[in-house]
Amino acid sequence: MSSPYQILLFYKFVNIEDPEAFTAEHLQYCKELGIKGRILIAKEGINGTLSGTVEQTEKYMADLRANPLFEDIVFKIDESEGHAFKKLFVRYKQELVTFRVDDRELDPNKISGKRLSPKEWHDTLERDDVIVIDGRTDYEYDIGHFRGAIRPEVDSFREFPEWIKENLSEYKDKTILTYCTGGIRCEKLSGYLLTEGFKDVAQLEGGIVTYSKDPEVQGRLFDGKCYVFDERISIPINHTDEDVVVGKCFHCETANDHYVNCPVCNLQHISCPECEEKHEHYCSDACREKAEMVV
């Protein structure tokens, strides 16, 4: 029996003439349709993830594709037993992913790394002469990543330019592989690497989510889970007997992949069941003491 809800993940880089007006219209449309999630709209395109009933999400996909700007947009679809979001946000932004590199052309329709299918990515990943860059943040990496990938010491995507200059300059003649959750961040990241003089740059087409669904690779070479920005928090990727837990409890460092939020500083950290109960979601004694002072 199929699930009654679906979760959609999608993006498209395309010029929107009046993005603020489009945002207002799209917000009203989404409210009337009854979906929930986060949709970002900029002059450079659209980026969203949302949930709704099968009927609602199928209508959303059909209606968006009816717009000539988005007629070939690709949706990544997961089944769900209910909504994956509590609210609806449709917002205008300067950039679909905040990169803040204004001194160069980074339109993915003009410059980006080679797009590798899941099978091509898997085969290239097995080579010993490639450099694999996780195009996400450090906390996303910690719960799961491709085998051999370099952990980025960044808290946000806009920190990547500086991190690249400090850590990757010696690899400009190497084959560089980049990946992220759904593909959108690597559209910009791979283009940036090319403008920085890296000669051979490739990205995983469709990101980790698409890789997970490929029947041939079945998520092989991905260890742990993939962090997602909805109520699920993480999803399994490797559907073979190779699957392992790579995350470590913030407090005791035992293997675990369950994230909790500190109620004081909102630090999202991995916690095993024992430490979750013992520390009551607090990341430190200092945060616990702050909470007790307020009470």
FITIPA-794668 format. One line per field, with one value per residue (C-alpha): x, y, z; residue in three letters; residue number from 1. Coordinates in Angstrom, 2 decimals, decimal comma, m for minus. Example, Ala and Ser with C-alpha at 12.3 -4.5 7.8 and 13.67 -1.06 7.14 Angstrom:
<marses>
px [12,30_13,67]
py [m4,50_m1,06]
pz [7,80_7,14]
r [Ala_Ser]
k [1_2]
</marses>
This chain:
<marses>
px [0,00_1,45_1,98_m0,63_1,95_4,97_8,05_9,44_12,98_13,68_15,54_16,17_18,49_16,56_16,12_12,93_12,20_10,30_11,19_9,53_6,18_6,57_7,27_4,07_1,99_3,63_3,03_m0,67_m0,84_0,90_m1,39_m4,47_m3,03_m2,33_1,27_3,97_7,72_10,36_10,59_13,19_12,86_15,53_16,24_18,38_15,60_13,79_14,86_12,40_11,47_7,86_5,37_1,71_m0,74_m0,10_m2,88_m1,45_2,14_1,17_m0,82_2,10_4,48_2,06_1,28_4,93_5,88_3,04_5,11_7,54_10,35_10,09_8,78_11,82_12,36_13,37_11,61_13,10_10,19_10,01_6,96_5,82_3,14_2,53_3,85_7,62_7,21_5,19_4,77_4,96_7,64_7,90_10,55_12,44_16,24_19,18_20,66_19,15_22,11_23,98_27,49_28,19_30,80_29,92_33,13_32,55_29,94_28,64_25,52_25,37_23,85_27,13_29,79_29,72_31,55_30,85_27,70_28,22_25,39_25,24_27,05_29,71_30,15_30,50_33,11_35,08_34,92_36,74_39,79_42,70_43,71_40,64_39,93_36,39_34,90_31,74_29,88_27,82_28,56_30,59_27,58_25,98_29,21_29,44_26,28_27,14_29,35_30,95_33,91_37,17_35,51_37,23_35,29_34,72_35,48_32,57_29,39_27,71_28,02_29,36_32,52_33,59_35,62_38,00_38,17_39,03_41,85_43,30_42,97_42,76_45,19_47,72_45,16_44,39_45,77_43,79_40,32_37,97_34,62_31,93_28,58_25,76_22,25_20,22_22,76_22,09_25,07_27,51_26,13_27,70_30,64_31,90_31,67_33,59_36,34_36,69_37,03_39,74_41,83_40,92_41,14_39,04_35,89_32,86_29,68_27,21_24,11_21,03_23,09_23,04_19,26_19,32_22,33_20,40_17,54_19,65_18,89_22,37_24,56_22,04_23,90_27,20_30,26_28,12_28,61_26,04_22,89_22,12_21,08_17,88_16,25_12,84_11,23_12,95_16,41_18,21_17,49_19,25_21,29_23,24_20,77_23,34_24,97_27,81_25,75_27,52_27,05_29,73_28,31_29,57_27,75_28,76_29,17_30,54_31,67_29,86_28,59_25,21_23,33_20,54_20,55_19,09_18,92_20,34_17,39_19,64_22,12_20,28_23,46_22,38_24,48_24,50_23,42_23,04_19,89_21,77_23,35_20,12_18,43_21,40_22,04_18,38_19,38_21,83_25,15_27,08_26,87_27,16_23,93_22,19_23,26_21,95_18,58_18,44_19,25_16,32_13,97]
py [0,00_3,37_6,17_8,97_11,81_12,77_14,91_16,87_18,23_20,42_23,38_25,09_27,90_30,11_33,86_35,12_38,67_39,85_37,41_39,39_39,44_35,75_35,01_36,70_34,86_31,53_31,97_32,53_29,54_27,25_28,40_27,61_24,22_23,34_22,18_22,81_23,33_25,88_27,43_30,05_32,25_34,53_36,22_33,17_30,58_28,44_26,01_24,10_21,16_20,56_17,94_17,28_14,59_12,71_14,68_18,03_17,27_15,86_19,04_21,20_19,44_19,67_23,34_24,36_22,50_24,28_27,44_27,54_28,58_25,29_22,85_20,57_20,92_17,68_16,59_14,11_12,32_10,43_8,70_9,74_8,89_12,56_16,09_16,53_20,21_22,09_25,32_26,88_29,42_30,95_33,67_35,92_35,90_37,43_33,94_30,45_29,27_31,98_32,08_35,84_35,68_38,78_39,23_36,49_34,78_31,65_30,91_27,08_27,32_28,88_27,31_24,19_20,93_17,83_16,08_12,44_9,92_7,71_4,88_7,23_8,76_5,34_4,21_7,47_7,40_4,07_5,61_6,41_9,62_11,77_14,38_14,16_17,31_17,21_20,35_20,52_21,74_19,91_18,77_17,27_15,41_14,06_11,97_10,49_10,99_9,30_7,14_9,08_12,50_15,48_16,97_20,70_22,84_25,18_26,08_27,59_27,42_30,97_29,89_27,60_30,13_30,82_27,13_26,20_28,73_27,49_23,75_22,84_25,07_22,24_20,03_22,19_19,55_16,72_15,44_17,08_15,47_17,45_16,38_17,67_16,62_17,41_18,92_22,65_23,65_21,82_23,68_26,81_25,11_23,30_26,50_28,39_25,76_26,16_29,94_29,31_27,40_23,80_22,02_18,87_19,29_17,01_16,90_14,20_14,90_15,03_14,77_12,11_11,74_10,69_8,44_6,62_5,77_4,40_0,65_m0,19_1,46_1,21_3,87_1,97_3,79_6,14_5,58_6,69_8,70_11,86_14,94_16,51_19,83_18,58_16,73_13,46_14,99_12,12_9,41_6,13_6,13_2,88_0,05_m2,74_m4,72_m2,14_0,35_1,60_4,23_6,92_9,56_9,84_10,98_14,54_13,56_9,99_9,46_6,13_5,38_7,01_9,03_10,70_14,51_16,66_20,44_22,13_24,05_27,02_27,61_25,49_23,55_20,52_17,62_13,83_12,15_8,49_7,55_7,37_10,81_12,29_11,29_12,18_15,62_16,40_17,65_20,24_20,34_21,45_22,15_25,86_25,74_23,77_26,40_29,22_27,48_27,00_30,68_31,73_29,48]
pz [0,00_m1,00_1,50_1,63_1,56_m0,52_0,14_m2,80_m3,21_m6,24_m7,72_m11,02_m12,01_m14,43_m14,77_m13,08_m14,25_m11,16_m8,38_m5,58_m7,36_m8,24_m4,57_m3,44_m6,06_m5,24_m1,51_m2,07_m4,42_m1,88_0,92_m1,16_m2,13_1,51_1,25_3,87_3,54_2,53_m0,93_m1,80_m4,87_m6,31_m9,61_m10,42_m9,89_m7,33_m4,59_m2,46_m0,31_0,69_1,80_1,16_0,22_m2,99_m4,65_m3,46_m4,45_m7,85_m8,54_m7,39_m9,79_m12,69_m12,07_m11,72_m14,90_m16,71_m16,33_m19,31_m16,94_m15,06_m17,66_m17,28_m13,52_m11,78_m8,59_m6,12_m4,45_m1,15_0,24_3,72_6,25_7,00_6,64_7,00_7,90_10,50_8,53_5,08_4,13_0,66_0,64_m1,73_m1,38_m3,18_m3,74_m3,73_m1,67_0,18_m1,29_m1,48_m4,22_m6,21_m8,17_m10,75_m12,94_m11,22_m13,24_m13,35_m16,83_m17,98_m15,74_m13,57_m13,12_m15,19_m14,05_m13,16_m13,02_m9,89_m11,72_m13,11_m9,65_m8,02_m10,55_m10,32_m6,54_m6,52_m8,17_m5,88_m7,69_m6,96_m4,28_m2,90_m1,37_0,71_m0,37_2,81_6,33_8,95_11,00_7,89_7,14_10,69_10,44_7,04_3,98_1,00_1,85_1,61_1,38_2,99_5,91_5,33_8,38_7,63_9,51_6,44_2,66_2,36_4,24_1,40_m0,66_2,23_3,18_m0,41_m0,56_2,72_2,11_m1,59_m3,50_m3,91_m5,69_m8,74_m11,13_m9,52_m10,38_m7,87_m7,04_m5,22_m3,81_m1,61_m0,56_m3,68_m6,04_m5,81_m3,67_m5,96_m8,96_m7,45_m5,71_m8,80_m10,86_m8,20_m8,22_m11,99_m11,64_m9,03_m11,55_m10,74_m14,08_m13,68_m11,56_m11,43_m9,36_m8,41_m10,51_m8,31_m5,14_m2,43_m2,61_m6,28_m5,65_m2,93_m5,28_m8,12_m8,44_m9,68_m7,04_m4,15_m2,18_m2,07_m0,72_1,37_5,09_7,66_6,99_5,04_7,00_5,65_6,55_7,63_10,52_9,56_10,29_8,55_6,00_5,08_1,86_1,61_0,99_1,03_3,83_3,79_5,78_8,92_11,63_11,43_13,77_17,36_20,47_21,36_25,02_25,16_21,52_21,12_17,62_17,01_14,40_16,40_16,47_19,28_19,78_22,87_24,41_25,27_22,41_19,79_19,00_17,02_18,22_18,05_21,26_22,23_24,21_27,52_27,13_25,82_29,07_31,28_29,77_28,92_25,44_26,84_25,01_28,10_31,83_30,99_28,96_31,70_34,25_32,04_31,82_35,58_36,16_33,97_35,92]
r [Met_Ser_Ser_Pro_Tyr_Gln_Ile_Leu_Leu_Phe_Tyr_Lys_Phe_Val_Asn_Ile_Glu_Asp_Pro_Glu_Ala_Phe_Thr_Ala_Glu_His_Leu_Gln_Tyr_Cys_Lys_Glu_Leu_Gly_Ile_Lys_Gly_Arg_Ile_Leu_Ile_Ala_Lys_Glu_Gly_Ile_Asn_Gly_Thr_Leu_Ser_Gly_Thr_Val_Glu_Gln_Thr_Glu_Lys_Tyr_Met_Ala_Asp_Leu_Arg_Ala_Asn_Pro_Leu_Phe_Glu_Asp_Ile_Val_Phe_Lys_Ile_Asp_Glu_Ser_Glu_Gly_His_Ala_Phe_Lys_Lys_Leu_Phe_Val_Arg_Tyr_Lys_Gln_Glu_Leu_Val_Thr_Phe_Arg_Val_Asp_Asp_Arg_Glu_Leu_Asp_Pro_Asn_Lys_Ile_Ser_Gly_Lys_Arg_Leu_Ser_Pro_Lys_Glu_Trp_His_Asp_Thr_Leu_Glu_Arg_Asp_Asp_Val_Ile_Val_Ile_Asp_Gly_Arg_Thr_Asp_Tyr_Glu_Tyr_Asp_Ile_Gly_His_Phe_Arg_Gly_Ala_Ile_Arg_Pro_Glu_Val_Asp_Ser_Phe_Arg_Glu_Phe_Pro_Glu_Trp_Ile_Lys_Glu_Asn_Leu_Ser_Glu_Tyr_Lys_Asp_Lys_Thr_Ile_Leu_Thr_Tyr_Cys_Thr_Gly_Gly_Ile_Arg_Cys_Glu_Lys_Leu_Ser_Gly_Tyr_Leu_Leu_Thr_Glu_Gly_Phe_Lys_Asp_Val_Ala_Gln_Leu_Glu_Gly_Gly_Ile_Val_Thr_Tyr_Ser_Lys_Asp_Pro_Glu_Val_Gln_Gly_Arg_Leu_Phe_Asp_Gly_Lys_Cys_Tyr_Val_Phe_Asp_Glu_Arg_Ile_Ser_Ile_Pro_Ile_Asn_His_Thr_Asp_Glu_Asp_Val_Val_Val_Gly_Lys_Cys_Phe_His_Cys_Glu_Thr_Ala_Asn_Asp_His_Tyr_Val_Asn_Cys_Pro_Val_Cys_Asn_Leu_Gln_His_Ile_Ser_Cys_Pro_Glu_Cys_Glu_Glu_Lys_His_Glu_His_Tyr_Cys_Ser_Asp_Ala_Cys_Arg_Glu_Lys_Ala_Glu_Met_Val_Val]
k [1_2_3_4_5_6_7_8_9_10_11_12_13_14_15_16_17_18_19_20_21_22_23_24_25_26_27_28_29_30_31_32_33_34_35_36_37_38_39_40_41_42_43_44_45_46_47_48_49_50_51_52_53_54_55_56_57_58_59_60_61_62_63_64_65_66_67_68_69_70_71_72_73_74_75_76_77_78_79_80_81_82_83_84_85_86_87_88_89_90_91_92_93_94_95_96_97_98_99_100_101_102_103_104_105_106_107_108_109_110_111_112_113_114_115_116_117_118_119_120_121_122_123_124_125_126_127_128_129_130_131_132_133_134_135_136_137_138_139_140_141_142_143_144_145_146_147_148_149_150_151_152_153_154_155_156_157_158_159_160_161_162_163_164_165_166_167_168_169_170_171_172_173_174_175_176_177_178_179_180_181_182_183_184_185_186_187_188_189_190_191_192_193_194_195_196_197_198_199_200_201_202_203_204_205_206_207_208_209_210_211_212_213_214_215_216_217_218_219_220_221_222_223_224_225_226_227_228_229_230_231_232_233_234_235_236_237_238_239_240_241_242_243_244_245_246_247_248_249_250_251_252_253_254_255_256_257_258_259_260_261_262_263_264_265_266_267_268_269_270_271_272_273_274_275_276_277_278_279_280_281_282_283_284_285_286_287_288_289_290_291_292_293_294_295]
</marses>
